[in-house]
Amino acid sequence: QVQLVESGGGLVQPGGSLRLSCAASGFPLDYAAIGWFRQAPGKERERVSCISGGDGSTYYADSVEGRFTLSRDNAKNTVSLQMNSLKPEDTAVYYCAATPFSCSDSKHDMLYWGKGTLVNVSS
């Protein structure tokens, strides 16, 4: 049974940092593409980052490029998203999602989803 659990969200000041983690079970993480998506109220869920299985290639949305860093720890079976220089527009529920092997631009290609963790960037 595949399960993804996010953690690390919370309230942070603009310009601050948070580190989100996604713990995976029932899935060989090193062969999985793990994406981070976010959804603000009234908006579509959008991909912000993804790491592919195998070679571990990473992808970032333009809005987070240079501020967010995605990493995989196969030993701990987790994927983390380090978020720096946070902006109010980063406020959203953040979800991790998984699918075999390769990242996709489409959230519809992700087979497994966590329940999300809230990130609130506010002064």
N, C-alpha and C positions, 0 to 999 in steps of 0.2 A: 504494500500500500504506500503510495507516494504522498509525502507530506512536506509542506514548506511552511516555516514559521519565521515571521519577521520580528525584529526587536530593535530597540535603539532610538525610536522616535521620541518626540517631546517638544517642549517650548524652548526656543533659542532666540537670542537677539540677532538682528541683522548684522552681518559680518562674522557671525559666529560659525561654529562647526558642530556637526553631528556625525556619528558613525552608525550606519544601519547594518544589521547582519541578517542573513537569511540562512537558517539551518535546514538542511535537507535530509530526508530519510526515505528509504525504499527506492532509491534512485542512484545509479552510479554517477556521482557529481562530475567526475572528470570527463565523462562522455556527454554531459548535458550542457546545453546553452541555458544560461541563467540571465534573465532580463529583469531590470528594475523599471517599473512603470509608476506613474503617479496620476492621481485624479483629484482635482479640486472641485468643490461644489458647483454643479451646473455645467461642468466641462467634461469632455471626453477623456477617457483614460489614454495616456500617451506614454510612449517609451522614452525613458531618459538615458538608459545605459543597458548594455548587454555584453556578456562574455561567452564566447563560443566554446564548445567542448573541443577536446583535442589540443589544438594549438593555442587556445586561450586568447584569441584575438578579441579586442575590446572595441566597443562602439559607444559613442556619446552623442546625445542630442546637442545641437548648436547652443542651446540655452544653458547647458551645464558644462560644456567643453572647457577644460582648464580649471574648473572648480571642483568637479566630482571625479573620484578615482574608484574604479571597480577592481576587486581582487578576489582570487579564489584560494582557499586553503583546503586542499584535498584531504589532508590528515584529519582535520576537524569537520570535514564535510559541510563547510560553510562558504558563503560568498558575502563579502562586505562591500558597502558603498560608503566611502569617505566623502563627506560633503563639507566643503570649505567655502568661505565667503558667501554665506547664505543670504538670500534676498527674500523680501516678503512674497514675491511671486513664486518662490519655491514651496510655499505652503500648500500642502496636499496630503492625502493619504498615499503612502508609498507601498507598493506591492512587489514582491518578487514572484517570478514565474519561470517555469522550466519547460523545455522541450528537447528531444534528442538532438545532439550534435551541433546544429548550426543556429545562429541567431537569425531572426526575421524582423523585418520592419513592421509586421502586422501583429497586433496583440492577439488576433484570432488564431495565429499559428501556435501559440503557447498552450500546452496541454494541461499544465498544473499550475495552480495559483495558491499563494498564501492569502491570509485574511487581511493583511495590511497593517501598517503602523502610521500613526499621525505625526506629521512634522508641521509645526506651527512656528513660523518665523515672524516675530513681532517684537516691537519695543514696548 
